[in-house]
Amino acid sequence: MIQKTFIVHGMKCQHCQSAVESALLDITGVKEAQVSLVDNSVTVDYDEGIVTLDMLREAVEGAGRFEFEA
């Protein structure tokens, strides 16, 4: 299990926060996702043997008008 923090541009409200968090938690291998509107970031605990950065990016960007920066 690894923990990494990523920048997510475009989050403006609680709905955005929930959408990003839910999208990440739907990925098999993601244990936890903590979203910060203040920092425009998300900290993700995930199994690097299962989850790739592309999977995280696709989930975040598919949840709305967000840009994932690894």
PDB file of N, H, CA, C and O in Angstrom:
ATOM      1  N   MET A   1       0.853  -1.178   0.000  1.00  0.00           N
ATOM      2  CA  MET A   1       0.000   0.000   0.000  1.00  0.00           C
ATOM      3  C   MET A   1       0.893   1.235   0.000  1.00  0.00           C
ATOM      4  O   MET A   1       1.896   1.289   0.712  1.00  0.00           O
ATOM      5  N   ILE A   2       0.526   2.206  -0.791  1.00  0.00           N
ATOM      6  H   ILE A   2      -0.288   2.163  -1.370  1.00  0.00           H
ATOM      7  CA  ILE A   2       1.275   3.455  -0.887  1.00  0.00           C
ATOM      8  C   ILE A   2       0.306   4.624  -0.717  1.00  0.00           C
ATOM      9  O   ILE A   2      -0.882   4.510  -1.022  1.00  0.00           O
ATOM     10  N   GLN A   3       0.825   5.739  -0.231  1.00  0.00           N
ATOM     11  H   GLN A   3       1.789   5.831   0.017  1.00  0.00           H
ATOM     12  CA  GLN A   3       0.016   6.955  -0.098  1.00  0.00           C
ATOM     13  C   GLN A   3       0.687   8.060  -0.905  1.00  0.00           C
ATOM     14  O   GLN A   3       1.869   8.348  -0.719  1.00  0.00           O
ATOM     15  N   LYS A   4      -0.081   8.674  -1.805  1.00  0.00           N
ATOM     16  H   LYS A   4      -1.042   8.440  -1.956  1.00  0.00           H
ATOM     17  CA  LYS A   4       0.438   9.778  -2.612  1.00  0.00           C
ATOM     18  C   LYS A   4      -0.594  10.893  -2.665  1.00  0.00           C
ATOM     19  O   LYS A   4      -1.799  10.658  -2.577  1.00  0.00           O
ATOM     20  N   THR A   5      -0.086  12.116  -2.813  1.00  0.00           N
ATOM     21  H   THR A   5       0.893  12.306  -2.885  1.00  0.00           H
ATOM     22  CA  THR A   5      -0.951  13.286  -2.942  1.00  0.00           C
ATOM     23  C   THR A   5      -0.814  13.846  -4.350  1.00  0.00           C
ATOM     24  O   THR A   5       0.289  13.980  -4.880  1.00  0.00           O
ATOM     25  N   PHE A   6      -1.960  14.170  -4.945  1.00  0.00           N
ATOM     26  H   PHE A   6      -2.856  14.061  -4.515  1.00  0.00           H
ATOM     27  CA  PHE A   6      -2.014  14.690  -6.305  1.00  0.00           C
ATOM     28  C   PHE A   6      -2.801  15.996  -6.324  1.00  0.00           C
ATOM     29  O   PHE A   6      -3.675  16.217  -5.486  1.00  0.00           O
ATOM     30  N   ILE A   7      -2.486  16.849  -7.280  1.00  0.00           N
ATOM     31  H   ILE A   7      -1.776  16.670  -7.961  1.00  0.00           H
ATOM     32  CA  ILE A   7      -3.226  18.096  -7.480  1.00  0.00           C
ATOM     33  C   ILE A   7      -4.410  17.804  -8.395  1.00  0.00           C
ATOM     34  O   ILE A   7      -4.279  17.085  -9.386  1.00  0.00           O
ATOM     35  N   VAL A   8      -5.567  18.368  -8.054  1.00  0.00           N
ATOM     36  H   VAL A   8      -5.673  18.951  -7.249  1.00  0.00           H
ATOM     37  CA  VAL A   8      -6.756  18.247  -8.894  1.00  0.00           C
ATOM     38  C   VAL A   8      -7.298  19.651  -9.129  1.00  0.00           C
ATOM     39  O   VAL A   8      -7.773  20.303  -8.199  1.00  0.00           O
ATOM     40  N   HIS A   9      -7.224  20.111 -10.366  1.00  0.00           N
ATOM     41  H   HIS A   9      -6.837  19.581 -11.121  1.00  0.00           H
ATOM     42  CA  HIS A   9      -7.733  21.430 -10.718  1.00  0.00           C
ATOM     43  C   HIS A   9      -9.219  21.335 -11.065  1.00  0.00           C
ATOM     44  O   HIS A   9      -9.670  20.344 -11.638  1.00  0.00           O
ATOM     45  N   GLY A  10      -9.969  22.375 -10.711  1.00  0.00           N
ATOM     46  H   GLY A  10      -9.603  23.180 -10.246  1.00  0.00           H
ATOM     47  CA  GLY A  10     -11.372  22.451 -11.098  1.00  0.00           C
ATOM     48  C   GLY A  10     -12.364  22.152  -9.992  1.00  0.00           C
ATOM     49  O   GLY A  10     -13.569  22.291 -10.202  1.00  0.00           O
ATOM     50  N   MET A  11     -11.899  21.747  -8.827  1.00  0.00           N
ATOM     51  H   MET A  11     -10.920  21.633  -8.657  1.00  0.00           H
ATOM     52  CA  MET A  11     -12.817  21.480  -7.710  1.00  0.00           C
ATOM     53  C   MET A  11     -13.193  22.805  -7.057  1.00  0.00           C
ATOM     54  O   MET A  11     -12.327  23.601  -6.694  1.00  0.00           O
ATOM     55  N   LYS A  12     -14.511  23.032  -6.911  1.00  0.00           N
ATOM     56  H   LYS A  12     -15.215  22.385  -7.205  1.00  0.00           H
ATOM     57  CA  LYS A  12     -14.956  24.316  -6.376  1.00  0.00           C
ATOM     58  C   LYS A  12     -15.923  24.207  -5.199  1.00  0.00           C
ATOM     59  O   LYS A  12     -16.147  25.188  -4.490  1.00  0.00           O
ATOM     60  N   CYS A  13     -16.497  23.022  -4.985  1.00  0.00           N
ATOM     61  H   CYS A  13     -16.315  22.225  -5.561  1.00  0.00           H
ATOM     62  CA  CYS A  13     -17.539  22.910  -3.959  1.00  0.00           C
ATOM     63  C   CYS A  13     -17.547  21.505  -3.355  1.00  0.00           C
ATOM     64  O   CYS A  13     -16.770  20.635  -3.750  1.00  0.00           O
ATOM     65  N   GLN A  14     -18.445  21.307  -2.391  1.00  0.00           N
ATOM     66  H   GLN A  14     -19.076  22.014  -2.070  1.00  0.00           H
ATOM     67  CA  GLN A  14     -18.568  20.005  -1.727  1.00  0.00           C
ATOM     68  C   GLN A  14     -18.982  18.916  -2.713  1.00  0.00           C
ATOM     69  O   GLN A  14     -18.555  17.768  -2.596  1.00  0.00           O
ATOM     70  N   HIS A  15     -19.813  19.285  -3.685  1.00  0.00           N
ATOM     71  H   HIS A  15     -20.159  20.218  -3.781  1.00  0.00           H
ATOM     72  CA  HIS A  15     -20.231  18.302  -4.691  1.00  0.00           C
ATOM     73  C   HIS A  15     -19.014  17.808  -5.481  1.00  0.00           C
ATOM     74  O   HIS A  15     -18.883  16.613  -5.747  1.00  0.00           O
ATOM     75  N   CYS A  16     -18.132  18.731  -5.850  1.00  0.00           N
ATOM     76  H   CYS A  16     -18.239  19.701  -5.634  1.00  0.00           H
ATOM     77  CA  CYS A  16     -16.898  18.362  -6.558  1.00  0.00           C
ATOM     78  C   CYS A  16     -16.056  17.426  -5.696  1.00  0.00           C
ATOM     79  O   CYS A  16     -15.539  16.414  -6.169  1.00  0.00           O
ATOM     80  N   GLN A  17     -15.933  17.783  -4.434  1.00  0.00           N
ATOM     81  H   GLN A  17     -16.353  18.605  -4.049  1.00  0.00           H
ATOM     82  CA  GLN A  17     -15.155  16.982  -3.494  1.00  0.00           C
ATOM     83  C   GLN A  17     -15.712  15.565  -3.417  1.00  0.00           C
ATOM     84  O   GLN A  17     -14.960  14.593  -3.490  1.00  0.00           O
ATOM     85  N   SER A  18     -17.017  15.450  -3.272  1.00  0.00           N
ATOM     86  H   SER A  18     -17.628  16.239  -3.213  1.00  0.00           H
ATOM     87  CA  SER A  18     -17.661  14.133  -3.174  1.00  0.00           C
ATOM     88  C   SER A  18     -17.513  13.334  -4.461  1.00  0.00           C
ATOM     89  O   SER A  18     -17.293  12.124  -4.421  1.00  0.00           O
ATOM     90  N   ALA A  19     -17.634  14.009  -5.605  1.00  0.00           N
ATOM     91  H   ALA A  19     -17.813  14.992  -5.637  1.00  0.00           H
ATOM     92  CA  ALA A  19     -17.528  13.320  -6.895  1.00  0.00           C
ATOM     93  C   ALA A  19     -16.140  12.716  -7.083  1.00  0.00           C
ATOM     94  O   ALA A  19     -16.009  11.572  -7.518  1.00  0.00           O
ATOM     95  N   VAL A  20     -15.109  13.484  -6.756  1.00  0.00           N
ATOM     96  H   VAL A  20     -15.215  14.413  -6.403  1.00  0.00           H
ATOM     97  CA  VAL A  20     -13.734  12.998  -6.899  1.00  0.00           C
ATOM     98  C   VAL A  20     -13.478  11.846  -5.927  1.00  0.00           C
ATOM     99  O   VAL A  20     -12.914  10.820  -6.305  1.00  0.00           O
ATOM    100  N   GLU A  21     -13.892  12.023  -4.691  1.00  0.00           N
ATOM    101  H   GLU A  21     -14.351  12.857  -4.385  1.00  0.00           H
ATOM    102  CA  GLU A  21     -13.687  10.982  -3.682  1.00  0.00           C
ATOM    103  C   GLU A  21     -14.393   9.690  -4.076  1.00  0.00           C
ATOM    104  O   GLU A  21     -13.797   8.615  -4.009  1.00  0.00           O
ATOM    105  N   SER A  22     -15.641   9.783  -4.481  1.00  0.00           N
ATOM    106  H   SER A  22     -16.125  10.656  -4.536  1.00  0.00           H
ATOM    107  CA  SER A  22     -16.409   8.593  -4.867  1.00  0.00           C
ATOM    108  C   SER A  22     -15.790   7.885  -6.065  1.00  0.00           C
ATOM    109  O   SER A  22     -15.701   6.658  -6.093  1.00  0.00           O
ATOM    110  N   ALA A  23     -15.363   8.667  -7.053  1.00  0.00           N
ATOM    111  H   ALA A  23     -15.435   9.664  -7.030  1.00  0.00           H
ATOM    112  CA  ALA A  23     -14.758   8.076  -8.252  1.00  0.00           C
ATOM    113  C   ALA A  23     -13.503   7.285  -7.899  1.00  0.00           C
ATOM    114  O   ALA A  23     -13.275   6.200  -8.435  1.00  0.00           O
ATOM    115  N   LEU A  24     -12.698   7.825  -7.006  1.00  0.00           N
ATOM    116  H   LEU A  24     -12.883   8.706  -6.571  1.00  0.00           H
ATOM    117  CA  LEU A  24     -11.472   7.133  -6.610  1.00  0.00           C
ATOM    118  C   LEU A  24     -11.769   5.898  -5.767  1.00  0.00           C
ATOM    119  O   LEU A  24     -11.134   4.858  -5.945  1.00  0.00           O
ATOM    120  N   LEU A  25     -12.719   6.004  -4.859  1.00  0.00           N
ATOM    121  H   LEU A  25     -13.234   6.848  -4.715  1.00  0.00           H
ATOM    122  CA  LEU A  25     -13.040   4.867  -3.994  1.00  0.00           C
ATOM    123  C   LEU A  25     -13.695   3.720  -4.758  1.00  0.00           C
ATOM    124  O   LEU A  25     -13.721   2.588  -4.276  1.00  0.00           O
ATOM    125  N   ASP A  26     -14.225   4.007  -5.947  1.00  0.00           N
ATOM    126  H   ASP A  26     -14.204   4.927  -6.339  1.00  0.00           H
ATOM    127  CA  ASP A  26     -14.818   2.960  -6.781  1.00  0.00           C
ATOM    128  C   ASP A  26     -13.761   2.083  -7.450  1.00  0.00           C
ATOM    129  O   ASP A  26     -14.088   1.028  -7.993  1.00  0.00           O
ATOM    130  N   ILE A  27     -12.508   2.505  -7.415  1.00  0.00           N
ATOM    131  H   ILE A  27     -12.242   3.362  -6.974  1.00  0.00           H
ATOM    132  CA  ILE A  27     -11.429   1.732  -8.036  1.00  0.00           C
ATOM    133  C   ILE A  27     -10.998   0.618  -7.081  1.00  0.00           C
ATOM    134  O   ILE A  27     -10.664   0.871  -5.924  1.00  0.00           O
ATOM    135  N   THR A  28     -11.009  -0.612  -7.582  1.00  0.00           N
ATOM    136  H   THR A  28     -11.281  -0.818  -8.523  1.00  0.00           H
ATOM    137  CA  THR A  28     -10.504  -1.734  -6.796  1.00  0.00           C
ATOM    138  C   THR A  28      -9.026  -1.497  -6.515  1.00  0.00           C
ATOM    139  O   THR A  28      -8.238  -1.274  -7.435  1.00  0.00           O
ATOM    140  N   GLY A  29      -8.658  -1.547  -5.246  1.00  0.00           N
ATOM    141  H   GLY A  29      -9.297  -1.728  -4.499  1.00  0.00           H
ATOM    142  CA  GLY A  29      -7.273  -1.321  -4.854  1.00  0.00           C
ATOM    143  C   GLY A  29      -7.053   0.017  -4.184  1.00  0.00           C
ATOM    144  O   GLY A  29      -5.991   0.257  -3.609  1.00  0.00           O
ATOM    145  N   VAL A  30      -8.057   0.901  -4.251  1.00  0.00           N
ATOM    146  H   VAL A  30      -8.919   0.705  -4.718  1.00  0.00           H
ATOM    147  CA  VAL A  30      -7.973   2.180  -3.539  1.00  0.00           C
ATOM    148  C   VAL A  30      -8.610   1.989  -2.174  1.00  0.00           C
ATOM    149  O   VAL A  30      -9.782   1.629  -2.070  1.00  0.00           O
ATOM    150  N   LYS A  31      -7.831   2.230  -1.127  1.00  0.00           N
ATOM    151  H   LYS A  31      -6.878   2.522  -1.211  1.00  0.00           H
ATOM    152  CA  LYS A  31      -8.316   2.039   0.238  1.00  0.00           C
ATOM    153  C   LYS A  31      -8.949   3.305   0.790  1.00  0.00           C
ATOM    154  O   LYS A  31      -9.978   3.247   1.462  1.00  0.00           O
ATOM    155  N   GLU A  32      -8.330   4.461   0.505  1.00  0.00           N
ATOM    156  H   GLU A  32      -7.494   4.508  -0.041  1.00  0.00           H
ATOM    157  CA  GLU A  32      -8.821   5.721   1.063  1.00  0.00           C
ATOM    158  C   GLU A  32      -8.497   6.861   0.108  1.00  0.00           C
ATOM    159  O   GLU A  32      -7.484   6.839  -0.592  1.00  0.00           O
ATOM    160  N   ALA A  33      -9.386   7.868   0.093  1.00  0.00           N
ATOM    161  H   ALA A  33     -10.209   7.886   0.661  1.00  0.00           H
ATOM    162  CA  ALA A  33      -9.158   9.079  -0.701  1.00  0.00           C
ATOM    163  C   ALA A  33      -9.609  10.268   0.136  1.00  0.00           C
ATOM    164  O   ALA A  33     -10.766  10.342   0.549  1.00  0.00           O
ATOM    165  N   GLN A  34      -8.696  11.190   0.384  1.00  0.00           N
ATOM    166  H   GLN A  34      -7.755  11.130   0.049  1.00  0.00           H
ATOM    167  CA  GLN A  34      -8.996  12.387   1.173  1.00  0.00           C
ATOM    168  C   GLN A  34      -8.813  13.603   0.276  1.00  0.00           C
ATOM    169  O   GLN A  34      -7.708  13.888  -0.186  1.00  0.00           O
ATOM    170  N   VAL A  35      -9.912  14.316   0.034  1.00  0.00           N
ATOM    171  H   VAL A  35     -10.810  14.085   0.409  1.00  0.00           H
ATOM    172  CA  VAL A  35      -9.906  15.456  -0.874  1.00  0.00           C
ATOM    173  C   VAL A  35      -9.858  16.753  -0.082  1.00  0.00           C
ATOM    174  O   VAL A  35     -10.572  16.910   0.908  1.00  0.00           O
ATOM    175  N   SER A  36      -9.011  17.682  -0.520  1.00  0.00           N
ATOM    176  H   SER A  36      -8.431  17.554  -1.325  1.00  0.00           H
ATOM    177  CA  SER A  36      -8.916  19.003   0.102  1.00  0.00           C
ATOM    178  C   SER A  36      -9.257  20.070  -0.930  1.00  0.00           C
ATOM    179  O   SER A  36      -8.528  20.263  -1.904  1.00  0.00           O
ATOM    180  N   LEU A  37     -10.375  20.762  -0.707  1.00  0.00           N
ATOM    181  H   LEU A  37     -10.967  20.605   0.083  1.00  0.00           H
ATOM    182  CA  LEU A  37     -10.742  21.874  -1.585  1.00  0.00           C
ATOM    183  C   LEU A  37      -9.776  23.039  -1.413  1.00  0.00           C
ATOM    184  O   LEU A  37      -9.466  23.743  -2.373  1.00  0.00           O
ATOM    185  N   VAL A  38      -9.305  23.238  -0.193  1.00  0.00           N
ATOM    186  H   VAL A  38      -9.557  22.666   0.588  1.00  0.00           H
ATOM    187  CA  VAL A  38      -8.399  24.350   0.111  1.00  0.00           C
ATOM    188  C   VAL A  38      -7.095  24.219  -0.676  1.00  0.00           C
ATOM    189  O   VAL A  38      -6.598  25.199  -1.231  1.00  0.00           O
ATOM    190  N   ASP A  39      -6.551  23.013  -0.719  1.00  0.00           N
ATOM    191  H   ASP A  39      -6.956  22.217  -0.267  1.00  0.00           H
ATOM    192  CA  ASP A  39      -5.274  22.767  -1.392  1.00  0.00           C
ATOM    193  C   ASP A  39      -5.427  22.290  -2.836  1.00  0.00           C
ATOM    194  O   ASP A  39      -4.436  22.114  -3.545  1.00  0.00           O
ATOM    195  N   ASN A  40      -6.688  22.080  -3.273  1.00  0.00           N
ATOM    196  H   ASN A  40      -7.493  22.223  -2.697  1.00  0.00           H
ATOM    197  CA  ASN A  40      -6.936  21.492  -4.602  1.00  0.00           C
ATOM    198  C   ASN A  40      -6.147  20.201  -4.769  1.00  0.00           C
ATOM    199  O   ASN A  40      -5.465  19.991  -5.771  1.00  0.00           O
ATOM    200  N   SER A  41      -6.259  19.343  -3.761  1.00  0.00           N
ATOM    201  H   SER A  41      -6.813  19.514  -2.947  1.00  0.00           H
ATOM    202  CA  SER A  41      -5.479  18.106  -3.797  1.00  0.00           C
ATOM    203  C   SER A  41      -6.306  16.920  -3.324  1.00  0.00           C
ATOM    204  O   SER A  41      -7.370  17.068  -2.722  1.00  0.00           O
ATOM    205  N   VAL A  42      -5.779  15.747  -3.617  1.00  0.00           N
ATOM    206  H   VAL A  42      -4.915  15.627  -4.106  1.00  0.00           H
ATOM    207  CA  VAL A  42      -6.360  14.508  -3.111  1.00  0.00           C
ATOM    208  C   VAL A  42      -5.207  13.603  -2.688  1.00  0.00           C
ATOM    209  O   VAL A  42      -4.232  13.427  -3.419  1.00  0.00           O
ATOM    210  N   THR A  43      -5.341  13.038  -1.496  1.00  0.00           N
ATOM    211  H   THR A  43      -6.133  13.181  -0.902  1.00  0.00           H
ATOM    212  CA  THR A  43      -4.367  12.079  -0.994  1.00  0.00           C
ATOM    213  C   THR A  43      -5.019  10.708  -1.075  1.00  0.00           C
ATOM    214  O   THR A  43      -6.104  10.487  -0.537  1.00  0.00           O
ATOM    215  N   VAL A  44      -4.342   9.796  -1.754  1.00  0.00           N
ATOM    216  H   VAL A  44      -3.461   9.976  -2.191  1.00  0.00           H
ATOM    217  CA  VAL A  44      -4.915   8.483  -2.038  1.00  0.00           C
ATOM    218  C   VAL A  44      -4.017   7.393  -1.463  1.00  0.00           C
ATOM    219  O   VAL A  44      -2.806   7.387  -1.684  1.00  0.00           O
ATOM    220  N   ASP A  45      -4.630   6.470  -0.723  1.00  0.00           N
ATOM    221  H   ASP A  45      -5.614   6.475  -0.544  1.00  0.00           H
ATOM    222  CA  ASP A  45      -3.956   5.255  -0.264  1.00  0.00           C
ATOM    223  C   ASP A  45      -4.387   4.145  -1.217  1.00  0.00           C
ATOM    224  O   ASP A  45      -5.576   3.850  -1.331  1.00  0.00           O
ATOM    225  N   TYR A  46      -3.426   3.530  -1.900  1.00  0.00           N
ATOM    226  H   TYR A  46      -2.459   3.770  -1.807  1.00  0.00           H
ATOM    227  CA  TYR A  46      -3.795   2.516  -2.879  1.00  0.00           C
ATOM    228  C   TYR A  46      -2.714   1.451  -3.024  1.00  0.00           C
ATOM    229  O   TYR A  46      -1.557   1.647  -2.653  1.00  0.00           O
ATOM    230  N   ASP A  47      -3.132   0.321  -3.576  1.00  0.00           N
ATOM    231  H   ASP A  47      -4.072   0.161  -3.878  1.00  0.00           H
ATOM    232  CA  ASP A  47      -2.233  -0.799  -3.838  1.00  0.00           C
ATOM    233  C   ASP A  47      -1.596  -0.582  -5.206  1.00  0.00           C
ATOM    234  O   ASP A  47      -2.262  -0.708  -6.233  1.00  0.00           O
ATOM    235  N   GLU A  48      -0.312  -0.256  -5.216  1.00  0.00           N
ATOM    236  H   GLU A  48       0.229  -0.153  -4.381  1.00  0.00           H
ATOM    237  CA  GLU A  48       0.377   0.058  -6.469  1.00  0.00           C
ATOM    238  C   GLU A  48       0.540  -1.153  -7.381  1.00  0.00           C
ATOM    239  O   GLU A  48       0.902  -1.004  -8.548  1.00  0.00           O
ATOM    240  N   GLY A  49       0.277  -2.339  -6.865  1.00  0.00           N
ATOM    241  H   GLY A  49      -0.017  -2.460  -5.917  1.00  0.00           H
ATOM    242  CA  GLY A  49       0.309  -3.536  -7.697  1.00  0.00           C
ATOM    243  C   GLY A  49      -0.961  -3.715  -8.508  1.00  0.00           C
ATOM    244  O   GLY A  49      -0.995  -4.499  -9.456  1.00  0.00           O
ATOM    245  N   ILE A  50      -2.006  -2.984  -8.134  1.00  0.00           N
ATOM    246  H   ILE A  50      -1.978  -2.347  -7.364  1.00  0.00           H
ATOM    247  CA  ILE A  50      -3.305  -3.077  -8.806  1.00  0.00           C
ATOM    248  C   ILE A  50      -3.649  -1.777  -9.526  1.00  0.00           C
ATOM    249  O   ILE A  50      -4.148  -1.794 -10.651  1.00  0.00           O
ATOM    250  N   VAL A  51      -3.382  -0.657  -8.872  1.00  0.00           N
ATOM    251  H   VAL A  51      -2.976  -0.643  -7.958  1.00  0.00           H
ATOM    252  CA  VAL A  51      -3.822   0.656  -9.345  1.00  0.00           C
ATOM    253  C   VAL A  51      -2.674   1.390 -10.036  1.00  0.00           C
ATOM    254  O   VAL A  51      -1.557   1.442  -9.522  1.00  0.00           O
ATOM    255  N   THR A  52      -2.964   1.956 -11.207  1.00  0.00           N
ATOM    256  H   THR A  52      -3.872   1.914 -11.625  1.00  0.00           H
ATOM    257  CA  THR A  52      -1.976   2.754 -11.938  1.00  0.00           C
ATOM    258  C   THR A  52      -2.359   4.233 -11.878  1.00  0.00           C
ATOM    259  O   THR A  52      -3.494   4.579 -11.552  1.00  0.00           O
ATOM    260  N   LEU A  53      -1.405   5.089 -12.194  1.00  0.00           N
ATOM    261  H   LEU A  53      -0.483   4.809 -12.459  1.00  0.00           H
ATOM    262  CA  LEU A  53      -1.698   6.524 -12.251  1.00  0.00           C
ATOM    263  C   LEU A  53      -2.744   6.825 -13.313  1.00  0.00           C
ATOM    264  O   LEU A  53      -3.575   7.715 -13.130  1.00  0.00           O
ATOM    265  N   ASP A  54      -2.712   6.097 -14.415  1.00  0.00           N
ATOM    266  H   ASP A  54      -2.037   5.374 -14.565  1.00  0.00           H
ATOM    267  CA  ASP A  54      -3.717   6.300 -15.461  1.00  0.00           C
ATOM    268  C   ASP A  54      -5.117   5.976 -14.952  1.00  0.00           C
ATOM    269  O   ASP A  54      -6.079   6.653 -15.317  1.00  0.00           O
ATOM    270  N   MET A  55      -5.242   4.956 -14.122  1.00  0.00           N
ATOM    271  H   MET A  55      -4.461   4.405 -13.826  1.00  0.00           H
ATOM    272  CA  MET A  55      -6.545   4.609 -13.546  1.00  0.00           C
ATOM    273  C   MET A  55      -7.045   5.737 -12.654  1.00  0.00           C
ATOM    274  O   MET A  55      -8.222   6.095 -12.700  1.00  0.00           O
ATOM    275  N   LEU A  56      -6.153   6.297 -11.844  1.00  0.00           N
ATOM    276  H   LEU A  56      -5.197   6.007 -11.806  1.00  0.00           H
ATOM    277  CA  LEU A  56      -6.529   7.406 -10.967  1.00  0.00           C
ATOM    278  C   LEU A  56      -6.935   8.620 -11.798  1.00  0.00           C
ATOM    279  O   LEU A  56      -7.952   9.254 -11.519  1.00  0.00           O
ATOM    280  N   ARG A  57      -6.141   8.942 -12.818  1.00  0.00           N
ATOM    281  H   ARG A  57      -5.315   8.426 -13.045  1.00  0.00           H
ATOM    282  CA  ARG A  57      -6.422  10.084 -13.690  1.00  0.00           C
ATOM    283  C   ARG A  57      -7.781   9.926 -14.381  1.00  0.00           C
ATOM    284  O   ARG A  57      -8.587  10.857 -14.394  1.00  0.00           O
ATOM    285  N   GLU A  58      -8.029   8.761 -14.947  1.00  0.00           N
ATOM    286  H   GLU A  58      -7.375   8.005 -14.937  1.00  0.00           H
ATOM    287  CA  GLU A  58      -9.289   8.511 -15.646  1.00  0.00           C
ATOM    288  C   GLU A  58     -10.481   8.644 -14.710  1.00  0.00           C
ATOM    289  O   GLU A  58     -11.515   9.189 -15.098  1.00  0.00           O
ATOM    290  N   ALA A  59     -10.349   8.155 -13.487  1.00  0.00           N
ATOM    291  H   ALA A  59      -9.509   7.713 -13.172  1.00  0.00           H
ATOM    292  CA  ALA A  59     -11.443   8.246 -12.519  1.00  0.00           C
ATOM    293  C   ALA A  59     -11.734   9.698 -12.162  1.00  0.00           C
ATOM    294  O   ALA A  59     -12.892  10.116 -12.152  1.00  0.00           O
ATOM    295  N   VAL A  60     -10.691  10.468 -11.869  1.00  0.00           N
ATOM    296  H   VAL A  60      -9.750  10.128 -11.877  1.00  0.00           H
ATOM    297  CA  VAL A  60     -10.867  11.870 -11.470  1.00  0.00           C
ATOM    298  C   VAL A  60     -11.423  12.690 -12.625  1.00  0.00           C
ATOM    299  O   VAL A  60     -12.398  13.422 -12.454  1.00  0.00           O
ATOM    300  N   GLU A  61     -10.815  12.575 -13.787  1.00  0.00           N
ATOM    301  H   GLU A  61     -10.023  11.981 -13.925  1.00  0.00           H
ATOM    302  CA  GLU A  61     -11.245  13.386 -14.924  1.00  0.00           C
ATOM    303  C   GLU A  61     -12.601  12.945 -15.452  1.00  0.00           C
ATOM    304  O   GLU A  61     -13.310  13.737 -16.073  1.00  0.00           O
ATOM    305  N   GLY A  62     -12.970  11.690 -15.214  1.00  0.00           N
ATOM    306  H   GLY A  62     -12.394  11.046 -14.709  1.00  0.00           H
ATOM    307  CA  GLY A  62     -14.284  11.200 -15.612  1.00  0.00           C
ATOM    308  C   GLY A  62     -15.395  11.614 -14.660  1.00  0.00           C
ATOM    309  O   GLY A  62     -16.575  11.466 -14.980  1.00  0.00           O
ATOM    310  N   ALA A  63     -15.029  12.129 -13.498  1.00  0.00           N
ATOM    311  H   ALA A  63     -14.071  12.249 -13.239  1.00  0.00           H
ATOM    312  CA  ALA A  63     -16.019  12.516 -12.483  1.00  0.00           C
ATOM    313  C   ALA A  63     -16.561  13.925 -12.704  1.00  0.00           C
ATOM    314  O   ALA A  63     -17.519  14.329 -12.045  1.00  0.00           O
ATOM    315  N   GLY A  64     -15.960  14.673 -13.622  1.00  0.00           N
ATOM    316  H   GLY A  64     -15.182  14.345 -14.157  1.00  0.00           H
ATOM    317  CA  GLY A  64     -16.410  16.042 -13.874  1.00  0.00           C
ATOM    318  C   GLY A  64     -15.364  16.801 -14.658  1.00  0.00           C
ATOM    319  O   GLY A  64     -14.513  16.207 -15.321  1.00  0.00           O
ATOM    320  N   ARG A  65     -15.434  18.106 -14.578  1.00  0.00           N
ATOM    321  H   ARG A  65     -16.126  18.588 -14.040  1.00  0.00           H
ATOM    322  CA  ARG A  65     -14.476  18.949 -15.308  1.00  0.00           C
ATOM    323  C   ARG A  65     -13.235  19.186 -14.453  1.00  0.00           C
ATOM    324  O   ARG A  65     -12.926  20.313 -14.068  1.00  0.00           O
ATOM    325  N   PHE A  66     -12.541  18.100 -14.171  1.00  0.00           N
ATOM    326  H   PHE A  66     -12.792  17.184 -14.483  1.00  0.00           H
ATOM    327  CA  PHE A  66     -11.369  18.163 -13.313  1.00  0.00           C
ATOM    328  C   PHE A  66     -10.128  17.774 -14.105  1.00  0.00           C
ATOM    329  O   PHE A  66     -10.195  16.983 -15.046  1.00  0.00           O
ATOM    330  N   GLU A  67      -9.002  18.341 -13.709  1.00  0.00           N
ATOM    331  H   GLU A  67      -8.948  18.983 -12.945  1.00  0.00           H
ATOM    332  CA  GLU A  67      -7.723  17.999 -14.325  1.00  0.00           C
ATOM    333  C   GLU A  67      -6.821  17.413 -13.249  1.00  0.00           C
ATOM    334  O   GLU A  67      -6.527  18.063 -12.245  1.00  0.00           O
ATOM    335  N   PHE A  68      -6.389  16.189 -13.468  1.00  0.00           N
ATOM    336  H   PHE A  68      -6.627  15.661 -14.284  1.00  0.00           H
ATOM    337  CA  PHE A  68      -5.551  15.442 -12.535  1.00  0.00           C
ATOM    338  C   PHE A  68      -4.093  15.687 -12.870  1.00  0.00           C
ATOM    339  O   PHE A  68      -3.678  15.508 -14.015  1.00  0.00           O
ATOM    340  N   GLU A  69      -3.314  16.095 -11.885  1.00  0.00           N
ATOM    341  H   GLU A  69      -3.651  16.241 -10.954  1.00  0.00           H
ATOM    342  CA  GLU A  69      -1.887  16.363 -12.088  1.00  0.00           C
ATOM    343  C   GLU A  69      -1.078  15.431 -11.198  1.00  0.00           C
ATOM    344  O   GLU A  69      -1.122  15.530  -9.972  1.00  0.00           O
ATOM    345  N   ALA A  70      -0.338  14.525 -11.830  1.00  0.00           N
ATOM    346  H   ALA A  70      -0.302  14.445 -12.826  1.00  0.00           H
ATOM    347  CA  ALA A  70       0.455  13.555 -11.064  1.00  0.00           C
ATOM    348  C   ALA A  70       1.828  14.093 -10.762  1.00  0.00           C
ATOM    349  O   ALA A  70       2.632  13.412 -10.125  1.00  0.00           O
TER     350      ALA A  70
END
